[in-house]
Amino acid sequence: MNTARPFQFGQLPAGADLDALVAVTFGDLSSQFMNMPRGGSFVEYADFRAGYEALRMSTRGFAAFDAHSCWQAMLQDARAFLALRAVIGVTPPEWGDLTRERTGVQIPNGAARTYDGAAKKDPGYFARCSPLVADRVRAMVEAACDVLRRGVEDVPEGAVNRLDKFDTREGVPSISHAAEHHVPYAVLLYERFLGRPFAGHRDAVSESVGDVMESAIEALLTQARIPFRKTRRAERVPGFEQAPDFFVPDEISPRVVIEAKITGDDGTARDKVARILRLGQMRDAAAREGRTPWQLVACIDGRGFGVRKQDMRDLLTVTRGKVFTLNTLDGLVPFTDLAEFAPPSA
């Protein structure tokens, strides 16, 4: 950090060039869309491949592609469910709708997502599932096999069928051909399963993207042996309209309040800025009432915060310069009142 950052001042200097400070902070923002939380639902290729192999072997290289063979594969390895879904190219709720249309069996959207999520985490899930789950999933498998056996059927003018892919266009023969020739079929299906490279996983962990920043803050505070209270999502804290992400040392007598957010969306960024501004108003009200005010700290990242200069000006003003990004997070403890709570090193 060769260039002075706003947080390095004890207080923002009177008459500080806010535009220059905004430019410096903008320069520290990074897109972050290349990194996502793994979460508990991410499936490694080797695990997906194991499910694919169970499906391939049970169907004799997709030559004996029927509901019984596919269900036997899932009993052996639940991740065969994921491989079959990738062959069709649908989401779990869409597969449920397909099942209702083809078999008449109702598969609630939440149930379809639950089966998919369980298959990701537990290869033995279907071997131990309840009779209700087994009946529903067998119906899903029956619908999938029916659709794939038929291949592309009549398509209305101006539409395109989602089975019009090189591996499903002619039904089961297309699948067998793809598995035996030209491409490493498991790799193709894994990419399709992830969806628009990693989009399927991104959607699954969309609410956890901010956890990257929160986890980094938590690690810093823990390493520095600073007492803190991390709030839960949507938690209500007395005295706060919306609970901030961290209180130091606690919410009863806070001395430092930290808001954390990563976003590439400028609308989401603006909402977070509004929350931080509201916290600033609450801090100032506490001071006017003779109560000890807390120091307000913003830890942000993502290009969404780099769209509106005025929002960043407001953010720097209300936090008195205490704005950090993942690139400058190493300054969080030494350049804030958090340093007062860090015991001296041995």
N, C-alpha and C positions, 0 to 999 in steps of 0.2 A: 504494500500500500504506500507508494511513493507520493501520490497526490493526496493532499489533506481532504479528509472526508468530513461531512457535517457533524458526525457523531464524535469526532475527535476534539471538538470544542466543548468546554464545560457548559457554556450556553452559546447559542448562536450570537455572534457579535452584532451589536447595534449597526444597522445599515448594511448588513451582510448582503452580498450579491446573490440573491436567491436563484437567479437563472443559472449562474455558474455552479452553484451547489446542486441544482436539479440536474444539470448536465453530467456532473461527476457521478451522481447516484444512478442516473440512467445508464451510464457506462458500466456500472457494476451489475446491472440486471442481466440475467441469462435466460434463454428461452425455457429450459428445463423440460420441454416436451419430449426430449430424447430419453429422459429417465423417468421411470414409473415405479411406484411401489410394487413389490412382488405380490404382497398380500398372501392370503392362505389358499387362493384358488389357481395360482399359476401352475401350468403343467409343462414340465420339461419335455424336450423332444424325445428323450429316451423312454420316458413314461408313456407318452402318446404312442410311440413306436411299439411298445409292448402290447397296448390295446389293439393297435392295428394288426399286429402279428397274430394275436388271438383270433381276430375276425377273419384274417386271411386263411389261417390254417383250418379253422372250423368250417369255412365255406369251400375248402379245397381250391384255394386260389381264386375265390369268387365264382367258381363254376357251379357250385351247389348253393346258390344264393337264395335261401329261404328263411322264414321266420324262426324255425326251429334251430337251424345252424347258427344264426346270428345270436339267438338267446343263449345257446350253449357257450358261445364265445364270451358273452357278458357274464355268465356264471363263473367262467374261468378268470376273466379280468374285466372288471366293470368299465375300464377305459375303452373297451370295444364300443361302448355306447357313444363315446366322443368321436371315434373314428367313423362310425356309421352316420352320425349327424353331419360330419364334415363331407362325407360322400354326397349326401343330399344337398348340403349347402344351405342349411336353415338355422335359425335360432331355436332354443328350446321351446318358447311359446309357439313359434310357427310350426314346429313338429307336433305340438299338442293339437293345434288347429287342423293340421293334416290328418291326424289320427281320428279326430271327430268326424271329418268329412268322409274318410275311407272306411271306418269301422263303426262309427256311432258311439264310441267310447269317449266320455268327457274327460279331458285332462286339463285341470285348472292351470293357468299360467304359472302360478306360484309352485305348484307341484312339479311341473316340467323343469323349472329352474332348480328346484331342490334335487331332483334326480341327477341333473347334469352336474350340479355342484358336488354331490356326494360321490359321483363317479370320478371326479377329478381328485378327490382326497383319499378315497378308499377303494383299492382294487377288488376287495372282497364284498363290496356293498350289496350287489344283487344276489350273491350267494346267501346272504343273511337277512334280506329285506322281508317285509311283511307280505302276506298274500295279496293285499290290496295293491301295494307297489308293484309286485311281480305281475299281476294281471294287467295293470295299466301299462307297464313298460313293454310287456309282450304285445299289447295292442299297438303301441308305438312302433315296435319292430315290424309287426305285420303290415302297418300302413307304409312304413319306409320301403319294405321289400316290394309291396304292390306298386308303389310309385316308380321304383327303380327298375322293376321288370318291364314296365310299360315304356319307359323312356319318354321322349318328347311326343306329346299327343297334339291334337288340334289346338292351334294358338290363334286367338282373335287377331284381326287386322290391327296393326299398330302396337302389338304387345310382343314381349319376348319371354320365353319360358325359362325358368331358372334351372331346369335340367338340360338346357341347351349348352352343355359344357362338353369338352371332348371326351371326358370320362363317363358321362351319363347319357349322352345324346341318343345312343342306340340301346339303352337299357343295360342289362347285365353284361352282354358281350363287350360293351364299351369299358365297363369297369375291369373286366378280366384283361382286356387289351392294355389298359393303362397300367395295371399291376405287373404285367409281364414284359412290356416293351417301352422303349423310348424314354421314360422318365422314372426317377425314384419316387414312386407313387406315394409312399408314406410322407416324404418331404413335402410334396404338393399338398397333401391333405392337412398336414400340420400347419402350413402357411394359411390354408383356407380356414382352418379351425381358429387360428389367431385372428384372422380377418383383417384385410387391408393392413398388412403387417402390424400386428399387435393391437389393432383396434378393438377386437373382441375383449382382450384382456384390459385394455384401457377403459372401456365402458364398465367393466366389472369393478374396477378400482377407482372410478372417477371421483368418488367422495373421499378417497384416501390420499389423493395427490398431495394435499397440504400436509400429510403426515411426514413427508420427507423433511420439511422445514421443522415441524414440531419435534420429530425424532432427533434432529441435529441439535436443537436447543436443549432438549432433555439430556442428551449426552454431555453437552458442555456444562450444564448446571450440575449434573451428577459428578462429572470429573473434578469440578471445582469445589465439590462438597457444599454446594449452596442449597439451603432448604427451599423447597418450592411446592406448589400445588398446581398440578395440571388438571384443567377441567375437562369434563366429558362433553361429547357432542350434544348440543341443545340443553345442556345443564342449566338449571336456574340457581343463581347465587343471590342471596338477599342483598339489596342495596345496588344491584346492577341490573339494568334493563336486559342486557345481553352479556353473558359471562365471557370475559376475555380468555385467552388460551392458557396463560400462566399467571399465577400470583406468587410473589416473593416477599416475605417468607410464606404468607398464607392469606386467605381472603378476609380473615378477621381484622388484621392490621396490615394491609398491604403497603409495601414500600416501593415495589416495582411491579408494574403491570405490563405484560407482553402480549401483543397480538401478532399472530403468524399467518401468512397466506402465500401460496404460490398459485398463480393463474396466468394463462395466456390470453384470457378473455378480458377486454377492457371494461365490459359491463360488470363483471364479477369484481374486478379491481376497484371500480368506483364504489360498489357497495361496501367493500372492506374499508376503503378510505372514509366513507361516511360513518362507519362504526367506530373507527379510531378517533374521528373528530368528536363524536358523541362522548367517548371516554375522556377526551380532553376537556370537554365542558363539565363533566362530572368531577374531574380532578380540580378544576378551577373553582367549582362550587364548594368543594370540601375546604379549600384554602380560605375562601371568603367566610366560611362558617367557623373558622378557627381549628378545623381538624387537620391532621398531618396529611398533606397531599402526597400522592404517589408519583413516581417517575413513570412516564408513559413511553414505551419502547415499541417500535414497529419492526418486525422481521419479515421481509417480503421478497418475492422473486417472481420471475416470469415476465414476458414482454407485455402482458396486459397492463402492468403498472407503468410502462414506458410510453403510453399513448397520449395522455393528457398532462401537459406541463403544469396546469393550474392545480390539478389534484396532487402532484408531487410537491408543489410549493406549499399547499395547505398541510400536507403530511409532515414536511420538514418543520413548518412553523409550529404545529400543534405538539409535536414530539420534541421540539427544541433541538432538532438535529439528530435525534436518536433513531435513525433509520438504518437498518442493516439488511444486507442480502446474503445469500449463501457464500458469495465470494468474499464478504467482509465479516462473516460471523465470528471469526477469531478475535474481533475487537469487542464483542458483546460484553464480556465480563470486565475487561480493563477500562472501558470507556463509558460505563454506566454505574449506577449505584449498586449494581450487583456485586461490585468489588468489595463493598462493605460487609458482605455476608460470606465471603470466601475466607476460610481459615488459612493462616499462613502455612506454606509448605514446610514439611519436616526438614 
